[in-house]
Amino acid sequence: MENQNLIKMANNIGAFFNSEPDKAQAVAGIEQHLKSFWEPRMRRQIIDYVQQDGTELMAIVAEAVRNLAAQRSL
Amino acid sequence: MIINNETDYGTPASLSANLVTLEIDGRKVTVPEGTSVMRAAGETGINIPKLCATDSLDPFGSCRMCLVQIEGARGYPASCTTPVAEGMKVCTQNEKLANIRRGIAELYISDHPLDCLTCSANGDCELQDTVGAVGLREVRYGYEGENHLDAAKDGSNPYFSFDPAKCIVCSRCVRACEETQGTYALTIDGRGFDSKVSPSQNQAFMDSECVSCGACVQACPTATLMEKSVIDHGLPEHSVITTCAYCGVGCSFRAEMKGEQVIRMVPDKNGQANHGHSCVKGRFAFGYATHKDRITTPMIRDNISDAWQEVSWEEAIEFAAEKLKQLQAKYGRDSIGGITSSRCTNEETYLVQKLVRAGFGNNNVDTCARVCHSPTGYGLKSTFGESSGTQNFDSVKKSDVILVIGANPTDGHPVFGSMMKRRLREGAKLIVADPRTIDLVKSPHVQADYHLKLRPGTNVALVTALAHVIVTEDLADEKFVSERCDTESFAKWKTFVAKPENSPEAMAEVTGVPADAIRGAARLYATGGNGAIYYGLGVTEHSQGSTTVIGIANLAMATGNIGRDGVGVNPLRGQNNVQGSCDMGSFPHEFVGYRHVSDTKTRALFESAWKVELQSEPGLRIPNMFSAAIDGSFKGLYIQGEDIAQSDPDIQHVHHALRQMECIIVQDLFLNETAKFAHVFLPGSSFLEKNGTFTNAERRISPVRKVMTPLGGKEDWEVTQDLANAVGYPMNYKHPSEIMDEIARLTPQFAGVSYAKIEAMGSIQWPCNDEFPEGTPTMHADHFVRGQGRFMLTEYVPTDEKASRKYPLLLTTGRILSQYNVGAQTRRTDNVAWHEEDRLEIHPHDAEELGINDADWVGIKSRAGETVLRALISERVQPGVVYTTFHFPHSGANVITTDNSDWATNCPEYKVTAVHVAKVSEPSRWQKQYQDFSDKQETLLKDRIVAHEHE
């Protein structure tokens, strides 16, 4: 899948959770959303992107993806 | 027009709880106060002759046939307009009454054709029956006097004829158009002898405001308004109750048959969703089911450039199964998937997702609800705890304020639209939030109190601004919230919506809606009594579709408008079984009953029942499938009853994805656009050819009954079962009722559902289980499904699709009354008489600026592609906004729509696309290329190797 497509989707998720005043809660929300709705190959690809670059992702999204990677839940 | 055994009581039932006892022809009768004498008599088995009365309409008292004698009362009152009274003594039959009735009948017949034997209503004519009942034997006036027998017949409507020579001017048609449909297209023109039924201003039906709902035809007691199919084929000889396969209203119909031929579809007055009403699609547009384009023999081919080859069912299934197995062997278990259809039954949908999860061994199953109401599922589940609307349709009868957001009920859900209009005529207030001036904004006897004519893409800004007013002006129902909702989330939400940047004044610039209108609408919704919200795809099909659904749920909870009659949050589902297809586990992340695949306990339940190990990770959603196809990791797709090559956005991207795939299996009635990219075609069965159930927008599970043999030889569920067996996953259902039994065993919301119960009750609204054995008309009555209602923050995030110098206009899309979705069905009916092509609606101001005249060809270009349509200059759209429909494949509406999608669900943003519009002289390049491709595919179909040649 195209990275740009996944980045856009991930940032859109981030934009929703961005209004959450508690940043930890926002990051957790993004992380849970990715786990609940993204097929594993999509999650693997966004993790790869964060590990290689990640600059186009919102900070809270990048953090959520890093948390996902740390869980090795794929 | 009654060809069934149902009693017509002449006037509607009274809902009063007070009972009245009277005596009719010596019999004691007890009925609710407000009941007419006519109905009271009918309920005790005494039939009073009548012509202008029918129990779907208010009493009118014009024909005088139903007069009776009442002890102590003067004269001969009409029983239809006379309410019962305690102790009343009524006589319905005596010599005097008989003489009067014969005299009235004599007058009618003196100006009526005496062609009963050759009349299309012979055997189904209330005039004939009534005249027979009163014993008319001669017409003393003769037939030579002035009469209407030469009145010209109007055959302009494709589905029914109007023969004024047979009209008795009973006004039933006029009243049906007013009371039942609410269109007011008919009137009685002239006075006395000159009185006649007039469509609009004495126009032909097709030129009038008539919307062809059929209510007048159904109400007509003679052959004046008659279905052409009855004129052509004669009266039906038996009927079967079934459920319409068009929109999410799910109307109950009597399929009236001659053998296996449908003669007409008549709305069932006992139908719990539609109460005897219909629209032009369900009532008349069923001819597609036997259209010559139906493909009834399975076909296969190796490549999409090859001619199709007809084969037996066994060969086709084997071919498809082998291809799928080979793909999995070569590319991996997750390289294939399936798409279920909201046009198919619950049982069929359940089976397809079961095939994917258990047979294919992955969760790559999705449904066309992905592209319409998936944000409803997400938004309502997150806030209320259940992915469904909260009410039944009848709830609208008790609404005081109706807020319609991004829905066009009179076009998209016309039968419910009529119910809503009736309530509005009774005085309910109306707020419409829509970029277009839809019919509801102003139609006969209906006018919106507020039309919030917002810019496309700004729903969240509007909804949040409404919430701002409710919170900052102390209009919230704090008691309800404290008792029923999560107060912590409420406090956080209050702080958020109260921010100055969410005020109507701040959002007016974003939405284009004046602040005072937003404030007024918010006050009305919060304080006007029972507030009900109805919404449609104008909410969901946005990059913030889920956020708006959440915002709507917030509004309802904050004002206490949830959990009782007259209120609630009501998603108007597009297709007949959108609710059902979602319920049945069609989404890749959840099993039937909205339980996530990662939930160990749920998975164990299904693994035990299905005797197979199941994946715990979500599968690909439809847009993800396309992306995976293009990157080479997704190769095979089984599609039942869905036309993704026309309906999905950014269609060039979709076509590209489909071309990359190695095995596409399409199961459908026709060679739809997706089938042109397919390798296997499996003939589908129409709703008339199978048994099953549909679940409508109010969670009502209604029966679909087989009235004819499947043209292809198999019901759709049988085909899926064959495919499952061929890929190595055994299925052995004998009847769809066994599938429903399995669903009930595995799903808490459906635990009490069975075909026997549906048969007994007519239909059932889920949840239906031990807690709610008779079903659930109103959800969240005592507590929310998730326990406490949860408020969520709804920050407005502008869509990427913004008007710019390059793309200065915003395109929004929708549908119209006469056509349905991709048009595969309605394009193959006479409904094309109303809409034969998709047009681009453009405001006169924009048209003038661009030098565009009505019917000019205009090119519409977005960042995704370009197409050409004819212009329709219309003030329904606001300046800066253009609008089109997507009912015709070569229109290419989805060439223009983009890959933008809802953040939570990937539901496409069909409703906002920045475009450039200019006058052009020829079709777009895409249109030419696609026409060539389509023509080639039609040739490959036409030149197919037929089965006997193959042998």
Boltz contact constraints between the chains, C-beta under 6 A:
constraints:
  - contact:
      token1: [A, 1]
      token2: [B, 627]
      max_distance: 6.0
  - contact:
      token1: [A, 1]
      token2: [B, 631]
      max_distance: 6.0
  - contact:
      token1: [A, 12]
      token2: [B, 903]
      max_distance: 6.0
  - contact:
      token1: [A, 13]
      token2: [B, 903]
      max_distance: 6.0
  - contact:
      token1: [A, 15]
      token2: [B, 797]
      max_distance: 6.0
  - contact:
      token1: [A, 16]
      token2: [B, 903]
      max_distance: 6.0
  - contact:
      token1: [A, 19]
      token2: [B, 793]
      max_distance: 6.0
  - contact:
      token1: [A, 19]
      token2: [B, 795]
      max_distance: 6.0
  - contact:
      token1: [A, 36]
      token2: [B, 589]
      max_distance: 6.0
  - contact:
      token1: [A, 37]
      token2: [B, 589]
      max_distance: 6.0
  - contact:
      token1: [A, 37]
      token2: [B, 618]
      max_distance: 6.0
  - contact:
      token1: [A, 39]
      token2: [B, 618]
      max_distance: 6.0
  - contact:
      token1: [A, 39]
      token2: [B, 619]
      max_distance: 6.0
  - contact:
      token1: [A, 39]
      token2: [B, 620]
      max_distance: 6.0
  - contact:
      token1: [A, 40]
      token2: [B, 617]
      max_distance: 6.0
